[in-house]
Amino acid sequence: MNAGTHAPRIVVLAGGVGGSKFVLGVREAARRRWPDADGGTRAEITVIANTGDDLWLSGLRLQPDVDSMIYALAGVNDAERGWGRAGESERVAAELHAWGSGWPWFTLGDLDLGAHVARTGWLHDGLSVTQVVARLASRWPLGIRLLPMTDAEVDTHVETEQGRMHFQEWWTRHRASLPARGFDSPGIAQAAPAPGVLESLAAADVIIFAPSNPVVSLGPILAVPGIDDAVRAAGGVVVGVSPIIAGAPVRGMADACLAAVGIEATAAAVGRHYGARDHGGLLDAWLIAEEDAALAPEIEAAGVRAEVRPLWMRDLETSAALADAALDAAS
Ligand code: FO1
């Protein structure tokens, strides 16, 4: 990436809350590096969002990761709770629960419900998922282009000792505490990347793997046939940010997901899981935390350039600094 001469095309692969925090940082870092006349950026930022978390509930289509991204970039998210809109009431959710509709452990806020009703209506009218996401994302000036990974419905399921369940049931009802034997997203092997996904990867100056869950956030994106090959073949630099710091996930319950698929919860093991592009893998560089500096030789031995940086995203400033470090690693 030649940062000096032209505003770059940046593509971020991202999942839920960690992904949206990181993308906020990318947008801010790009505004500072490549400002335009309107307080935005000349850089083109495309976010490819995980849709493996999606679900049907009470007859409505939910897309938690897409909505987290839109709400966070619009500044209307409930940052404390971690999902939904700030300041929303739950009157409709209480009615749904009273009717026995939906899941009692899964609460849909009233403002958030507006998005689900609108989305379901547009899908019913025959719009593709890509078109629906574009409509939802057009409500606020987000400063990025948001693409779903695929237009196909590929909800993730979990195999546990208590049977098979939707990922959201395992995650929110059981808080990932039921030992998982594995994850699968039926139909994903036949799914096609959404329009624009392969084109954006091919044209990117830099592709960044957000510090999102490697198994249930970035895993589904990379499992859509053609996406991993497009990353391998990309002319741009591929930089990943570790979602694991000192053996624990930055947020969420990624360690439970990693254990289920036999990957150790360390920054080195996740880096090796993605692998080096020089050896048929996906990464050129892997950002690890200062706490994990001792793992750098192990990562470099696998052929991936390890960069030690502060990874904690506490606020916009630290998210922007992390995004800046990822952009630097691509230079
Ligand atoms: N997470 C919860 O832990 N409890 C909930 O009741 C809940 C409701 C919810 C509603 C809409 C939505 O888009 C997301 C929601 N989430 C809730 C978050 C979500 O289950 C997960 O954290 C993500 O899918 C993981 O990335």
Residues whose N, C-alpha, C, O or C-beta is under 5 A from the ligand:
A	BS01	FO1	G16 V17 D53 Q63 P64 D67 W83 W105 F106 T107 L108 T172
